[in-house]
Amino acid sequence: MAREAKRCGIVLAGCGTIGGATAIHLVRDADFLERKLGMRLELLKIVDVDFSHAKELGLDGTLFEKDFDKAIASQDVDIVVELIGGTTIARDRVERALAAGKHVVTANKALLAEAGNQLFALARENGVSILFEASCAGGIPVVRALYDGLAANRIDALYGIVNGTCNYVLTQMTERGESYAAALAGAQKLGFAEKDPTLDVSGRDSAHKLAILSAIAFAQPIDQAGFSVEGIDNLDLCDVCYGGELGYVLKLLAIARREGDGLYAAVKPAFIPKSHPLAWVSGPFNAVSVYGSATGHTMYYGRGAGPDPTASAVVADVISLALGTGQIYFDSLALWPDRAAKNRVLPRRESRTRFYVRLTAADESGVLAKIAAVFGRFTISISSVLQKEPAGESTSRPGVPVVITTHPAPESAVCDALREVDALTEILDKSVCLTILDEHQEFKAQ
């Protein structure tokens, strides 16, 4: 007589776009997964306030339950999957699940960025764990790579394209010459951007993801307080084009790297060389470059959003917990945010990097010499100068776009220098300053 497969009971909280896809995967692929795992993943209940989407998907109505506490009360429930979103009801449900001794799987980046340290500690108090692969890069298994595949490495840096909306907009600006407004409107029409895209284009969505990724990569509590966050909503197409002439592509990057005795973390538009693998990541795709002490550069690429890719990451976490491997990692590693010591996050002004600067200068002799003199006083070495034809129609004092790139310099010095440059009577508009990131040095001395 065949032995009955071990079962793992699951309650799904939230049946929206991602929750619905997750439910379908668990139900549709149950037999396939049982053959693969030697274990039955059983969706016991779906908790929501409105089951219209679940009904559209054809999910069995006997799964529907509005009372969360009732749904998780059974001893047959091993895992609660939270796909509600937000930081209020979702946090309450996660806390209740952990307190009831249930493992939690979540894709909720905002919740983890805001309360992850406390939730990890609560899970540990109750002998369970939290997994969150889907929170950072959709279907790309980068979180697992950081705590498992790269476990032998000291991580020196990670650079990520982790917001598909912004990457689609910048791709359209770069490849088609569209303005920011036109590219964003196109993204909204195709469903790559929300009706209110503020969370994405402001850089805050990427900052949530960076807080989580950097916590695991650098073994520190989740903390966004020291992050510098800039979005793409103030970009001008001309800077994308000028950067292209200089051999660079503009991307919204989530950046975290070791500098001296501290950690620099930021979300910002930055130019990267066209030769860098991140440069060809186009459209709504995501990618994360990780620089390890032993592996050097590895990159993780794929669909960073969407129902099926995200559901894939959710179900992978469910499998890890069902097999017991997730709990082993959670119990054993010292890098989780509730266990790790806080690193010193460097103030933005302490960071050293290269810069792209665009000035609108009067078309008069001696202007470049004055600009160079200011840079020289702040010990900023100029790498190149690109001067364009006067902008717009001829006037009594036409403005000439001047693009300057620098060698590595402290951000504080560049900011101070640009304040003086902007005050020159020959400078007709506020300067534009963007970061240039060259290929990260591999195999740093330990």
Secondary structure as the mmCIF struct_conf table of DSSP 4:
data_model
#
loop_
_struct_conf.conf_type_id
_struct_conf.id
_struct_conf.beg_label_comp_id
_struct_conf.beg_label_asym_id
_struct_conf.beg_label_seq_id
_struct_conf.end_label_comp_id
_struct_conf.end_label_asym_id
_struct_conf.end_label_seq_id
HELX_LH_PP_P HELX_LH_PP_P1 ALA A 2 ALA A 5
STRN STRN1 LYS A 6 ALA A 13
BEND BEND1 GLY A 16 GLY A 16
HELX_RH_AL_P HELX_RH_AL_P1 THR A 17 ARG A 28
TURN_TY1_P TURN_TY1_P1 ASP A 29 ASP A 29
HELX_RH_AL_P HELX_RH_AL_P2 ALA A 30 LEU A 37
BEND BEND2 GLY A 38 GLY A 38
STRN STRN2 MET A 39 VAL A 47
BEND BEND3 VAL A 49 VAL A 49
HELX_RH_AL_P HELX_RH_AL_P3 SER A 52 GLU A 56
TURN_TY1_P TURN_TY1_P2 LEU A 57 GLY A 58
HELX_RH_3T_P HELX_RH_3T_P1 GLY A 61 LEU A 63
STRN STRN3 PHE A 64 GLU A 65
BEND BEND4 LYS A 66 LYS A 66
HELX_RH_AL_P HELX_RH_AL_P4 PHE A 68 ILE A 72
BEND BEND5 SER A 74 SER A 74
TURN_TY1_P TURN_TY1_P3 GLN A 75 ASP A 76
STRN STRN4 VAL A 77 GLU A 82
BEND BEND6 GLY A 86 THR A 88
HELX_RH_AL_P HELX_RH_AL_P5 ILE A 89 ALA A 99
TURN_TY1_P TURN_TY1_P4 ALA A 100 GLY A 101
STRN STRN5 HIS A 103 THR A 106
HELX_RH_AL_P HELX_RH_AL_P6 LYS A 109 GLU A 125
TURN_TY1_P TURN_TY1_P5 ASN A 126 GLY A 127
STRN STRN6 ILE A 130 LEU A 131
TURN_TY1_P TURN_TY1_P6 GLU A 133 GLU A 133
HELX_RH_AL_P HELX_RH_AL_P7 ALA A 134 ALA A 137
TURN_TY1_P TURN_TY1_P7 GLY A 138 GLY A 139
HELX_RH_AL_P HELX_RH_AL_P8 VAL A 142 ARG A 144
HELX_RH_PI_P HELX_RH_PI_P1 ALA A 145 GLY A 149
TURN_TY1_P TURN_TY1_P8 LEU A 150 ALA A 152
BEND BEND7 ASN A 153 ASN A 153
HELX_LH_PP_P HELX_LH_PP_P2 ARG A 154 ARG A 154
STRN STRN7 ILE A 155 ILE A 161
HELX_RH_AL_P HELX_RH_AL_P9 GLY A 164 ARG A 176
HELX_RH_AL_P HELX_RH_AL_P10 TYR A 180 LEU A 190
TURN_TY1_P TURN_TY1_P9 GLY A 191 GLY A 191
BEND BEND8 PHE A 192 ALA A 193
BEND BEND9 LYS A 195 ASP A 196
HELX_RH_AL_P HELX_RH_AL_P11 THR A 198 VAL A 201
TURN_TY1_P TURN_TY1_P10 SER A 202 SER A 202
BEND BEND10 GLY A 203 GLY A 203
HELX_RH_AL_P HELX_RH_AL_P12 ARG A 204 ALA A 217
TURN_TY1_P TURN_TY1_P11 PHE A 218 ALA A 219
TURN_TY1_P TURN_TY1_P12 ALA A 225 GLY A 226
STRN STRN8 SER A 228 VAL A 229
BEND BEND11 ILE A 232 ILE A 232
TURN_TY1_P TURN_TY1_P13 ASP A 233 ASN A 234
HELX_RH_AL_P HELX_RH_AL_P13 LEU A 237 GLU A 245
TURN_TY1_P TURN_TY1_P14 LEU A 246 GLY A 247
STRN STRN9 TYR A 248 GLU A 259
TURN_TY1_P TURN_TY1_P15 GLY A 260 ASP A 261
STRN STRN10 GLY A 262 PRO A 273
TURN_TY1_P TURN_TY1_P16 LYS A 274 SER A 275
BEND BEND12 HIS A 276 HIS A 276
HELX_RH_3T_P HELX_RH_3T_P2 PRO A 277 TRP A 280
TURN_TY1_P TURN_TY1_P17 GLY A 283 PRO A 284
STRN STRN11 PHE A 285 GLY A 292
TURN_TY1_P TURN_TY1_P18 SER A 293 THR A 295
STRN STRN12 GLY A 296 ARG A 303
BEND BEND13 ALA A 305 GLY A 306
HELX_RH_AL_P HELX_RH_AL_P14 PRO A 307 LEU A 323
TURN_TY1_P TURN_TY1_P19 GLY A 324 GLY A 324
HELX_RH_AL_P HELX_RH_AL_P15 THR A 325 SER A 332
BEND BEND14 ALA A 334 ALA A 334
BEND BEND15 TRP A 336 TRP A 336
TURN_TY1_P TURN_TY1_P20 PRO A 337 ARG A 339
BEND BEND16 ALA A 340 ALA A 340
HELX_LH_PP_P HELX_LH_PP_P3 ALA A 341 ARG A 344
STRN STRN13 VAL A 345 VAL A 345
HELX_LH_PP_P HELX_LH_PP_P4 LEU A 346 PRO A 347
HELX_RH_3T_P HELX_RH_3T_P3 ARG A 348 GLU A 350
STRN STRN14 ARG A 352 ALA A 362
BEND BEND17 ASP A 363 ASP A 363
TURN_TY1_P TURN_TY1_P21 SER A 365 GLY A 366
HELX_RH_AL_P HELX_RH_AL_P16 VAL A 367 ARG A 377
TURN_TY1_P TURN_TY1_P22 PHE A 378 THR A 379
STRN STRN15 ILE A 382 GLN A 387
HELX_LH_PP_P HELX_LH_PP_P5 GLU A 389 ALA A 391
BEND BEND18 GLY A 392 GLU A 393
BEND BEND19 SER A 396 ARG A 397
STRN STRN16 GLY A 399 THR A 406
BEND BEND20 HIS A 407 PRO A 408
STRN STRN17 ALA A 409 PRO A 410
HELX_RH_AL_P HELX_RH_AL_P17 GLU A 411 ASP A 422
TURN_TY1_P TURN_TY1_P23 ALA A 423 ALA A 423
BEND BEND21 LEU A 424 LEU A 424
TURN_TY1_P TURN_TY1_P24 THR A 425 GLU A 426
STRN STRN18 ILE A 427 ILE A 427
BEND BEND22 ASP A 429 ASP A 429
STRN STRN19 VAL A 432 ILE A 436
HELX_LH_PP_P HELX_LH_PP_P6 ASP A 438 GLU A 442
BEND BEND23 PHE A 443 PHE A 443
#
